[in-house]
Amino acid sequence: MKNFELFLTQSGVPIFYVKIGLGFLFSFLITFSSVPTIIKISRRKNLMDEPGVRSSHLRKIPNLGGIAIFYSIGISASIFAYELFDLYKFLFASLVILLYIGVMDDIVVMRAYKKLVAQIVVSSLIVIGSDIRIRSLFGIFGIYEMEYLISILFSITTFIILINAFNLIDGIDGLAGGYSMICSALFGISYYRLGEYNYPLVVLSVIIIGAVLAFLYYNLSNYRTNKIFMGDTGSMLLGFLLAFTSICFIDIFIDKELPNVPKYHLQSAPVVAVAILILPIVDTLNVIIIRLANKKSPFDADKNHIHHKLLKLNLTHRRSSFYIIVYYLFVVSVAYYFRHINVNLLLGIIIFLGFLGAYIPDFIYILKNNKKTNN
């Protein structure tokens, strides 16, 4: 790859844009070409997602689409964003462990504690081994730079929460995939604007978009023979990668006094990252609060997720996903527009808008029922 870069440099072709183009193309084509094989094997071996009480589908559907996403990102990122694997030695190992745990869970359904142990291992590898951690809260709740041990524990917890939060929003067609594409695009644009030192992260973001876009072609297909879910393999992988990119984003604004690395300052950086990932954060917090209020275990399954509420309004999967993504893009826009106000005030606004979005479908449902009653 380095010889290829040397050839491009001598030819006067910008290496970064070639990596962007080829990274997207490779990731898209690898996913696009591998999904049909996975569907074929899944049907032959009956490796399907069975409809259950909480399911929003009525037929058995293959649920190993996450393998194609991993395959695509693993190959494309190793070629076009190899600097990340040089810099963060445990990144690829973490992805492989998540692949194994995800596939196991999609096929035989693992016990929750086993998944949690694996997620702790993966998060510890990337946080301690690769030093990808939240070092400061930039004044949120009066907290600035954190002690090393507290930073480690807080970062591992953040990884675990986001991995599981993305798993929880993967309940209807297009939502987890579409939202992860939007998050990757927002982080990718931010990295691009923050200078060439961050270009490998831009390439990674584009590779994720290409892989997920190809997956969505099948996930949103109207033909049952083409349809596939990403399963826990895909949702955990995307949750992990977006946690990784969000923490890297926050870290950019901490002055580490490294040579040849520009210094940036944005006190609201953690809040902007929270705003970009607001859907899985709010959805997870909301269902846990509801379960505890009803004196149920926070791990009990129910239909209180935002996407379930929209389906109750008789919306299709596509429309539900579209409305959710558009609303939370509005939340990100608010965070960006007010990024220079007091960081605690901005966090309060973002959390309020996030939870408001979770309850708007309830208000609409009540209004519809009241109209029917009055008529």
Summary of the structure (lengths in Angstrom):
residues: 375
radius of gyration: 20.8
end to end distance: 69.4
largest distance: 75.4
contacts: 1254
relative contact order: 0.12
helix: 73%
strand: 3%
